[in-house]
Amino acid sequence: MEEESEEAQDFIKITHEKLSADEVCQLVSSPFCGAVSLFIGTTRNTFEGKKVVRLEYESYIPMAEMEIKKILKDIREKWPNVKHLAVHHRLGLVPVTEASVAIAVSSPHRSDSLDAVKYCINTLKATVPIWKKTLSTVLP
């Protein structure tokens, strides 16, 4: 007989390795949820009229993890039906088209997971001490 409940889990990873959309989706998957919402932030090839070669991210990891935990706690208060949360952020050099951040949220219904993913990325960008340097050249 299947369990009647499942403990909600949070997954945070700050790494210099490539990020995997499959990995964050698998982490939050649950038989109790009909929705997994995913956000992948990638390096684009232009910024403020300049050609972007790559981005470089730096962080004080313990503080960044603490701030991400606060965001996940806020999400659980705002959307109590959310089941699992995963936030992975890449540090170091991130070439064009590669992911710098991957966020996945599972919930029984799509509206909670979609709203929570949007809140998570917006708050992360505003509050988490992860700094971005843009390596660019002037467009011809």
C-alpha positions as CSV (number, residue, x, y, z in Angstrom):
1,M,0.0,0.0,0.0
2,E,1.3,3.5,-0.9
3,E,2.1,5.9,1.8
4,E,-0.5,8.5,2.5
5,S,1.9,11.4,2.7
6,E,5.5,12.3,1.8
7,E,7.8,14.6,3.7
8,A,8.4,17.9,1.8
9,Q,12.0,18.5,0.9
10,D,14.2,21.4,-0.2
11,F,17.3,20.9,-2.4
12,I,19.9,23.6,-2.7
13,K,23.1,23.3,-4.7
14,I,25.7,26.0,-5.5
15,T,28.3,24.5,-7.8
16,H,30.9,25.1,-10.5
17,E,29.5,22.2,-12.5
18,K,27.0,22.3,-15.4
19,L,23.4,22.4,-14.2
20,S,20.9,19.7,-15.2
21,A,17.2,20.4,-15.8
22,D,16.6,16.7,-15.6
23,E,18.2,16.5,-12.1
24,V,16.1,19.3,-10.6
25,C,12.9,17.9,-12.1
26,Q,13.7,14.4,-10.7
27,L,14.5,15.9,-7.3
28,V,11.0,17.5,-6.9
29,S,8.9,14.8,-8.6
30,S,6.3,13.2,-6.4
31,P,3.4,10.8,-6.8
32,F,1.3,13.4,-4.8
33,C,1.9,16.2,-7.3
34,G,0.4,16.8,-10.7
35,A,2.7,19.7,-11.5
36,V,6.4,20.4,-11.7
37,S,7.3,23.9,-12.8
38,L,10.8,24.6,-14.0
39,F,12.8,27.8,-14.6
40,I,16.2,27.7,-16.3
41,G,18.1,30.9,-16.5
42,T,20.7,30.9,-19.3
43,T,23.4,33.2,-20.6
44,R,22.2,35.2,-23.6
45,N,24.4,36.6,-26.3
46,T,23.7,40.3,-25.8
47,F,23.4,42.7,-23.0
48,E,23.0,46.5,-23.2
49,G,24.0,46.6,-26.8
50,K,27.1,44.5,-26.3
51,K,27.9,41.0,-27.4
52,V,28.2,38.7,-24.4
53,V,31.0,36.2,-24.6
54,R,30.2,34.6,-21.2
55,L,29.1,35.4,-17.7
56,E,31.1,34.7,-14.5
57,Y,29.4,34.2,-11.1
58,E,30.9,34.5,-7.7
59,S,29.4,34.0,-4.3
60,Y,30.0,33.6,-0.6
61,I,28.3,30.2,-0.5
62,P,27.3,29.9,3.2
63,M,25.5,33.3,3.0
64,A,23.9,32.5,-0.4
65,E,22.6,29.2,0.9
66,M,21.2,30.9,4.0
67,E,19.3,33.4,1.8
68,I,18.0,30.7,-0.5
69,K,16.7,28.8,2.6
70,K,14.8,32.0,3.6
71,I,13.2,32.2,0.1
72,L,12.1,28.5,0.3
73,K,10.7,29.1,3.8
74,D,8.7,32.1,2.4
75,I,7.4,29.9,-0.5
76,R,6.2,27.3,2.0
77,E,4.3,30.0,3.9
78,K,2.8,31.6,0.8
79,W,2.0,28.3,-1.0
80,P,1.5,25.7,1.7
81,N,0.5,23.0,-1.0
82,V,4.0,23.1,-2.5
83,K,5.7,19.8,-2.0
84,H,9.4,19.9,-3.1
85,L,11.7,22.7,-4.0
86,A,15.0,22.7,-5.8
87,V,17.3,25.6,-6.4
88,H,20.7,25.0,-8.2
89,H,23.0,27.9,-9.1
90,R,26.2,27.7,-11.1
91,L,29.4,29.6,-10.2
92,G,32.4,30.4,-12.3
93,L,32.3,30.9,-16.1
94,V,29.0,30.2,-17.8
95,P,29.1,30.4,-21.6
96,V,26.3,31.6,-23.8
97,T,23.3,29.2,-23.9
98,E,24.4,27.4,-20.7
99,A,22.3,27.5,-17.5
100,S,23.4,29.6,-14.5
101,V,20.3,28.8,-12.4
102,A,17.7,26.0,-12.3
103,I,14.6,26.1,-10.1
104,A,12.0,23.4,-9.9
105,V,8.8,23.3,-7.7
106,S,6.3,20.5,-7.4
107,S,2.7,20.9,-6.2
108,P,-0.6,19.1,-6.5
109,H,-1.8,21.8,-9.0
110,R,0.0,24.0,-11.5
111,S,-1.0,27.4,-10.2
112,D,1.0,27.0,-6.9
113,S,4.1,25.7,-8.6
114,L,4.1,28.3,-11.3
115,D,3.6,31.2,-8.9
116,A,6.3,29.8,-6.5
117,V,8.8,29.4,-9.3
118,K,8.3,33.1,-10.4
119,Y,8.6,34.3,-6.8
120,C,11.7,32.2,-6.3
121,I,13.7,33.5,-9.2
122,N,12.6,37.1,-8.7
123,T,13.5,37.1,-5.0
124,L,16.8,35.1,-5.6
125,K,18.0,37.8,-8.1
126,A,17.1,40.6,-5.7
127,T,18.4,39.2,-2.4
128,V,20.9,36.3,-2.8
129,P,24.6,37.3,-2.7
130,I,25.6,35.8,-6.0
131,W,27.4,38.3,-8.2
132,K,27.5,38.3,-12.0
133,K,30.3,39.7,-14.2
134,T,29.5,40.1,-17.9
135,L,32.4,39.4,-20.3
136,S,31.4,41.3,-23.4
137,T,32.6,43.0,-26.6
138,V,31.1,45.9,-28.5
139,L,28.8,44.8,-31.3
140,P,29.9,45.8,-34.8
